Amino acid sequence: MSFRRTQNAHDQWLSYCQKHERAVNATGLPADLFGRADLLQRFLHDGSFLHMSGRELLLSQIPDASFVALEQFINGYFDFQDAFPALQKERLRRFHRHG
């Protein structure tokens, strides 16, 4: 009998980030934001992230190109983007669209 080890959610997240490294880099956002899925989820929900350097990163202040790259990256992983009010609000403010 053999047992196949399945990936846990954190391993799946890291694997996704690794497979989509170009997309992560295209965002221009700090790598530590992508260290755990829940960190990125909080950033998309609240609109802010406290970087390891102590500086606060605001979703409303990232360049449009970074925002679009971030949208493309998360589209392949998160199915419930409506759960991210800061993302929705910022998308509407910048591009006058909901999705």
C-alpha positions as a printed NumPy array, in Angstrom:
array([[  0.   ,   0.   ,   0.   ],
       [  1.304,   3.451,  -0.804],
       [  0.233,   6.809,   0.448],
       [  0.419,   9.847,  -1.733],
       [  1.163,  13.042,   0.103],
       [ -1.15 ,  15.813,  -0.967],
       [ -0.197,  19.439,  -0.863],
       [ -1.62 ,  21.617,   1.857],
       [ -3.008,  25.057,   1.045],
       [  0.282,  26.814,   1.793],
       [  2.228,  24.455,  -0.472],
       [ -0.343,  24.969,  -3.215],
       [  0.035,  28.74 ,  -2.865],
       [  3.831,  28.591,  -3.032],
       [  3.626,  26.282,  -6.024],
       [  1.241,  28.681,  -7.784],
       [  3.551,  31.626,  -7.086],
       [  6.541,  29.685,  -8.326],
       [  4.772,  28.648, -11.541],
       [  3.686,  32.252, -12.094],
       [  6.909,  33.941, -11.062],
       [  6.849,  36.244, -14.084],
       [  3.387,  37.459, -13.152],
       [  4.484,  38.061,  -9.554],
       [  7.496,  40.031, -10.79 ],
       [  5.333,  41.991, -13.234],
       [  3.344,  43.392, -10.313],
       [  6.437,  45.142,  -9.   ],
       [  5.129,  44.506,  -5.487],
       [  7.331,  43.305,  -2.615],
       [  8.024,  39.567,  -2.592],
       [  7.009,  39.234,   1.069],
       [  3.438,  40.16 ,   0.08 ],
       [  3.309,  36.863,  -1.827],
       [  4.824,  34.755,   0.963],
       [  1.417,  33.565,   2.147],
       [ -1.96 ,  33.664,   0.44 ],
       [ -3.578,  35.238,   3.493],
       [ -1.201,  38.221,   3.326],
       [ -2.243,  38.961,  -0.235],
       [ -5.903,  38.366,   0.657],
       [ -5.668,  40.917,   3.471],
       [ -4.005,  43.411,   1.117],
       [ -6.83 ,  42.959,  -1.4  ],
       [ -9.45 ,  43.159,   1.339],
       [ -8.071,  46.085,   3.357],
       [ -6.027,  47.922,   0.724],
       [ -2.854,  48.119,   2.786],
       [  0.144,  45.959,   3.622],
       [  2.901,  46.612,   6.118],
       [  6.165,  45.759,   4.353],
       [  9.02 ,  44.115,   6.271],
       [ 10.871,  47.43 ,   6.042],
       [  8.129,  49.039,   8.115],
       [  6.695,  50.992,   5.183],
       [  3.018,  50.714,   4.409],
       [  2.037,  49.732,   0.88 ],
       [ -1.36 ,  51.033,  -0.243],
       [ -3.331,  49.449,  -3.052],
       [ -4.504,  52.915,  -4.053],
       [ -0.918,  54.061,  -4.634],
       [  0.476,  51.286,  -6.817],
       [  0.88 ,  52.137, -10.513],
       [ -1.862,  51.11 , -12.946],
       [  0.47 ,  48.6  , -14.626],
       [  1.11 ,  46.928, -11.264],
       [ -2.61 ,  46.853, -10.526],
       [ -3.411,  45.194, -13.862],
       [ -0.586,  42.668, -13.386],
       [ -1.906,  41.908,  -9.902],
       [ -5.414,  41.36 , -11.283],
       [ -4.067,  38.95 , -13.88 ],
       [ -2.099,  37.05 , -11.248],
       [ -4.996,  36.642,  -8.818],
       [ -7.508,  35.724, -11.532],
       [ -5.842,  32.328, -11.804],
       [ -6.035,  31.588,  -8.094],
       [ -8.854,  33.363,  -6.271],
       [-12.419,  32.602,  -7.351],
       [-14.097,  35.02 ,  -4.991],
       [-12.809,  38.473,  -5.87 ],
       [-16.056,  40.01 ,  -4.614],
       [-14.724,  39.245,  -1.122],
       [-12.035,  41.904,  -1.622],
       [-13.699,  45.292,  -1.12 ],
       [-10.5  ,  47.329,  -1.464],
       [ -9.741,  45.632,  -4.784],
       [-13.279,  46.253,  -6.049],
       [-13.258,  49.886,  -4.936],
       [ -9.853,  50.542,  -6.481],
       [-10.742,  48.814,  -9.758],
       [-13.87 ,  50.957, -10.021],
       [-11.973,  54.153,  -9.161],
       [ -9.195,  53.529, -11.684],
       [-10.929,  51.85 , -14.587],
       [-14.657,  52.429, -13.988],
       [-15.363,  48.692, -14.109],
       [-16.382,  46.003, -11.658],
       [-14.454,  43.042, -12.985]])
